[in-house]
Amino acid sequence: MTSTASDGASPGTDLAKAALAWTHTARFLTTAAQLEQLPPSELPEIAFVGRSNAGKSTAINRLAQQKRLAFASRTPGRTQHINLFAVGPKDAPDALFVDLPGYGYAAVERAAKLRWQEVMARYLAQRRNLSGVVLMVDSRLGFTDLDLQLLQLLAPRLGGGTVRLLVLLTKADKLTRSAAARSLDAAQALLTQHGPEHADIGVALFSALTRSGVDDVAMQLRGWVRPGAAAQTTT
């Protein structure tokens, strides 16, 4: 591909810089314990979801290039509310990042766990301006039963074309190159089998530690919000 940038950088590099500059604008907006407490909004929302130990908050922080935007704890299960972050120009944000409660952490008291999971499920099934979901899956473990249940919950909206899905295989730095390739192949096969027909679903290896996949994911998310930005597809 021939570069059009005057400084010799490739178009892909320029797109990545623009996308990372966009994700870097993420700032805390509000938090809510129930769906009804969320502010009304016409902005597209991109929700981040996954098991409590899949590295969800760490991934958000890495994409935003901020250490403590989303609360990342050594104790899984600490995200107990829906947390909203505005993204884009300060006076006119063009998207919201949504950090949803993690699921599947056994040490959480059962009643609280069920309440969090109900809030998360209602958000994913009912939130009108949800436009994309980023599902975190530990690359070493692959899809769990709970991850498959989440895919089933999302299926009507994915199949209807109103919501896109990007699966991030997190902690990819823990795998050898061959193991990472096998993890990616297995995830793609599973999504082909379980994903609704004609759904917009992508999958990518991701490491918050080494920044592997960060540029591509930032471009993907910016492309969801700004289709004219020619985001790179991560499939």
Beta strands, then each sheet from edge to edge (+ up, - down):
strand 1: 27-32
strand 2: 45-50
strand 3: 82-87
strand 4: 95-99
strand 5: 130-138
strand 6: 164-170
strand 7: 201-205
sheet 1: 1+ 3- 4+ 2+ 5+ 6+ 7+
end
